[in-house]
Amino acid sequence: MKWFLIFWAGPIVFLGGWYWLSYYDMSFGIFMLSRQVHDLTFELYGEALGIPPETIPPLVARAIAVDSLVVFAILAFRKRKSIIAWWKARQALNSSPSDLASKESLSSAP
């Protein structure tokens, strides 16, 4: 499961880092991080897909969000027993405030 998360998060972090650095033209002398490459990349993808280049980043963000939901659903399914046990223990602590009251904790004021 650890490798599954690494292979899922790795490309997302790489793509997000490249997008952010190239969008703000923080190239550090590396051509791949320049704004020229950023614009050219989205222009090529836009031509290949037949859509305006400005619409690609929101589509990619939506795809990452859906993929993330699927990954977390798989994780939750695999860990469902421990999640259910944690939830039951949490609910048992908050079950009834009357159990927490005792004669010593109650006020003796008239």
Phi and psi in degrees as a GROMACS rama.xvg file:
@    title "Ramachandran Plot"
@    xaxis  label "Phi"
@    yaxis  label "Psi"
@TYPE xy
-62.387  -43.1374  LYS-2
-68.4266  -33.676  TRP-3
-60.2536  -45.0467  PHE-4
-67.928  -37.1295  LEU-5
-65.296  -45.03  ILE-6
-72.1007  -18.0013  PHE-7
-84.3146  -47.5621  TRP-8
-78.0503  -29.5883  ALA-9
-55.8194  -56.6293  GLY-10
-63.5317  -32.8188  PRO-11
-66.533  -43.9065  ILE-12
-65.9876  -41.9845  VAL-13
-61.9878  -47.9221  PHE-14
-64.9902  -43.2869  LEU-15
-64.3985  -40.332  GLY-16
-65.2534  -45.074  GLY-17
-62.5572  -45.1223  TRP-18
-61.2794  -47.1157  TYR-19
-65.3373  -46.8723  TRP-20
-65.8235  -41.7926  LEU-21
-74.9028  -31.6659  SER-22
-63.0783  -41.8576  TYR-23
-92.9471  9.4599  TYR-24
54.2901  44.3151  ASP-25
-96.7054  78.0417  MET-26
-85.4623  -22.9403  SER-27
53.0889  29.9395  PHE-28
83.7697  1.41617  GLY-29
-98.4118  122.162  ILE-30
-61.1647  -36.0642  PHE-31
-64.4774  -19.3677  MET-32
-98.3445  8.08284  LEU-33
-82.0204  159.758  SER-34
-67.0455  -28.6437  ARG-35
-61.3712  -45.0329  GLN-36
-67.2349  -38.2618  VAL-37
-58.041  -53.0718  HIS-38
-64.446  -41.7542  ASP-39
-63.5091  -41.3193  LEU-40
-59.6903  -49.4014  THR-41
-72.8739  -27.4558  PHE-42
-66.9083  -43.697  GLU-43
-64.4653  -45.3769  LEU-44
-63.4124  -38.4199  TYR-45
-63.1924  -42.3175  GLY-46
-67.2763  -40.3763  GLU-47
-66.2832  -37.4623  ALA-48
-89.4089  -15.3032  LEU-49
76.3673  29.0607  GLY-50
-129.251  160.459  ILE-51
-64.4615  141.714  PRO-52
-60.7822  -25.8884  PRO-53
-69.2577  -20.7784  GLU-54
-86.4654  -9.03649  THR-55
-71.7878  -47.1059  ILE-56
-57.261  -42.4797  PRO-57
-64.1861  -34.3385  PRO-58
-65.5116  -41.04  LEU-59
-65.958  -41.5269  VAL-60
-62.0782  -41.0291  ALA-61
-65.2938  -39.8685  ARG-62
-64.1415  -40.1503  ALA-63
-65.6645  -39.3761  ILE-64
-63.9882  -43.9748  ALA-65
-65.1956  -44.478  VAL-66
-61.007  -39.4273  ASP-67
-64.3231  -40.9822  SER-68
-61.7216  -40.1825  LEU-69
-64.7822  -43.9794  VAL-70
-62.6934  -45.2267  VAL-71
-69.2316  -29.407  PHE-72
-66.9829  -40.4478  ALA-73
-63.8348  -43.8402  ILE-74
-61.3428  -44.7856  LEU-75
-63.8418  -38.2418  ALA-76
-65.205  -40.5118  PHE-77
-69.9284  -30.9319  ARG-78
-103.306  19.6903  LYS-79
-61.1037  -34.857  ARG-80
-66.1039  -44.8175  LYS-81
-70.5936  -32.4188  SER-82
-67.6872  -42.2615  ILE-83
-64.7168  -41.6454  ILE-84
-63.3966  -41.7589  ALA-85
-63.7131  -42.0654  TRP-86
-65.602  -42.1797  TRP-87
-65.2971  -39.8049  LYS-88
-65.461  -38.8851  ALA-89
-66.4766  -41.0973  ARG-90
-69.9878  -31.3617  GLN-91
-66.7824  -34.3711  ALA-92
-69.5741  -34.2419  LEU-93
-101.708  14.6727  ASN-94
-64.5062  -54.375  SER-95
-146.329  124.02  SER-96
-70.6664  -17.8919  PRO-97
-68.2417  -26.1174  SER-98
-67.2859  -27.8268  ASP-99
-81.0942  -22.7888  LEU-100
-76.5455  138.135  ALA-101
-136.531  169.831  SER-102
-61.4242  -34.1344  LYS-103
-71.3723  -29.9799  GLU-104
-88.9106  -10.8252  SER-105
-83.1801  150.177  LEU-106
-73.509  144.187  SER-107
-105.487  18.1767  SER-108
-71.1986  146.343  ALA-109
